[in-house]
Amino acid sequence: MMNPILLIQSDSAVQAVADTLATPAPERITLWDMALNGGWIMLVLALLLVLAVYIFIERYLTLNGALKGEADSLFMNTIRQYVHEGNVDGARELSKQTDSPLGRMIAKGFSRLGRPLPDIQAAIENEGKLEVANLEKRVSLVATVASLGPMLGFLGTVTGMITAFQDMAHAGNNIDIQLLATGIYQAMVTTVGGLIVGIIAYFLYNLLVTRINKVVFDLEVRANEFMDLLHEPA
């Protein structure tokens, strides 16, 4: 015959296992729910992210249009052929009709023909600076988003913790963990949101900077080719 104490312990263990199995699984939270619980700062972060992505796409397409490797090579070969044939007017007209940063730089050089070569080079360089400034338009905003995102996330962290401590102060001796959950949750969510926005914007900014540097390098190479062409004997 079994010991009654053992029977009671066995029943208690079975009941504990049954209670554990009957406990519902914790509800899985989605990213959307996290964003909603982050408060108004998450809306600002979302708008900043949309702005950064929009500027990146617009500038990337513009930079791709400026990077015309084969087209620029063909353009410079045609210019060189015209100059060697003595058809300067044809070369000047071709550069005016070419709607690209390189075309506008070469057209500026042709507009200074007859002046000393240093003056022609200075005119081409100034036009190149204007073209590069046009390509860099609004890129600094992406860098601003990359810096502002984590700062806003930290602001949300501070305001969330302030909310949590206010709830603690108002609760007095009846402090409950659920009472503090709202403020702490907001603090953590905004921190994550700010870091995500900052990382994405920083990555997009570096891609644009790399693309711009490539365009600048190509323009410098083509401008040097044009100046070498002018230095050649007639």
N, C-alpha and C positions, 0 to 999 in steps of 0.2 A: 504494500500500500504506500502511495506517494505521500511525501511530506506536504501538509497544507500550505506551508510557507512557500515551498517551491511552486505549488500550483498558483498561488497568488502572484508570485514574481513572474511566472510564465504568462499569466493572463495580462499582467501589466505590460510586459514586453510586446505581446501581440497587439494590445490596444495602442501602444505608442507607434508601432509600425503602421497600423491602420490609420492613425491620425496623420502620420507623415505622408502616406500615400494619398489621403483625402485632401491634403492641403493643396489649393490651386497653385499652379505655376505662376511666377511673377509675370506681369504683363510686359511685353516687349515694347520699348519705346522707339519711335521712328525719328528720323532726322527732322522731319517737319514738326513733330511735337516738341523736339528740343529747341528748334528755332522759335516757335511760338512762346515757349516758356522763358526765352531769353529777354523778352521785353522789347522796348522801342529801339534799343541799340542794335538789335539784330536786323531790324528794318533798314537802319542807316548802313550797316555793313553790307547788306544785300544790294542796296543801291550803289554803293561804292564798287562792289565787285562787278555789277553790270556795266558801270561806267568804264572800268579798266578793260574789260573784255571787248567792249564796243570800240574803244580807242585802239586797242591792239589789232583787231581785225581790220579796221579802216587804214591804219598806218602800215600794217603788213602788206595789204594789197597795193598801197601806194608805193612802197619800197620795192615790191616785186616788179611793178611797172617801170621803176627807175633802173632796175638791174636787167639790162638787155645786153648780155654778153655778146652773143653772135650778131645781134642787130647793131650794136655799137662798133664792133669790128668791121662789119660791112660798111657802115657809115664812114668810119675813118679811112678805109681803103678807097672809097669813092671820092672823098675829099682829097686824098693824096693824089689820086689819078687826075682829078680836075686841075689841081695845082701844077702837077708835072706837065700837063698839056697846055698850061697857060690860061686855062678857063677859070679865072678867079671869080668872075661873076656867077658862073654856074655853081661853084663851090659855096659862094656866099648865099645864093638862093636856096640851095639844098639845106644849109644849116638853118635858115630861117623857117623852112617848111617842116623841119624835124622837131616835133613836139616832145622834147625830153630834156632833162637837165644838161646832158652833154651837148645836144643841139643848140641850146640857148647859150652855153659857154663858148662854143666855137663861133656862133654868130656874133657874140660880143667881141671876140678876137678879130674877126673879119671887119667889124665896124671900126676898128682902130688901125687898120692897115695904113701904112704910110708914116706912122709914128715910130719912134724908137722901140726896139723889141722889149725892153724892160716895161715900157708903158703898156704894151699889148699883154704881156704876162700879168701885170698888175690888174688890168681890166678883167682878164679871165679868172684870176683868183678871187676878185671881188664878186663876180657873178657866181662863182662856185660857192662862196660863203652864203650868198643869198639862197641858192638852191638847197644847200645843206640845212639852213635855218628853216626853210619851208618843209623839208622832209622831217625835221625834228619837232614840228608843230604838235602840241598836245601830248608829246611823249613824257614830258615832265609830270603831267597829271597822273600817269601810271605809277611813277616813282612816289608821288605824293600819297596815292592810295596804299602803296606798299608800306609806307611809314605810318599812315594814319590808322590803318586797320588794327594792328596790335595795340595802339594807344587807346582806341575806342574800346577794344576788348578789355583792357586794363581798367578803363573808366567803368565799364559794366561790372567788373569784379568788385571795385570799391563800392559802387552804389548797392550792389547785391549784399555785400557784407554789412553795409550800414542798415539796410532793411532788416537783415537778420538780427542785428543788435538792438534795433528799435523794437522788434517783436519780443525779444528777450526782456527788455526793460518794461514793456507794457504787460507782459505775462506775470511778472512778479515771481511768486513761488511756484506757480503752475506752469513751469517750463516743460514743453513737449517737443520732441524731435520733429514732429510734423509741423509745428509752428515755425521752426527755423528752416524748414526744407525749401520754402519758396525763395528766400533771399540767397541761400547758399547755392541753390540750383541755378538761379540767374547768374550768379558770380562765375560759376564754372562754365556755363554754356557760352557766355559772352567772351570769356577768355579763349575758348576753343574757336569760336567764330572769328574773332579778331586775328588769331594766328593763321587760320585757313585763308582768310582774305589777304593778309600780308604776304604769305608764302606764294600764293598764286600770282598776285600783282608783281611781286619781285621777280618771279620767273619770267613773266610776260615782258617786263621792262628790260631784262637782260637780253631776251631774244631780239627786241627792237633795237637795242644799242648795238648788238652784234651785226644786225642787218644794215644799220646806218653806217657803221664803220666800213663795211664791205663796199657800200655805194661810194663813200668818200674815197676809198682807195682806188676804185675803178675810175672815178672822175679825175683823180690826180694823174693816173697813168695815161689816160687819153689826152689830158691837157699837156702833159710833157711830150707826147707824140706830136701834137699840133705845133708846139714850140720848136721841136726838132725839125719839123717840116719847114717852118719859116726860116730856120737857120741854114737850110740846105742851099747850095748855090743855085742861082736861077738857071 
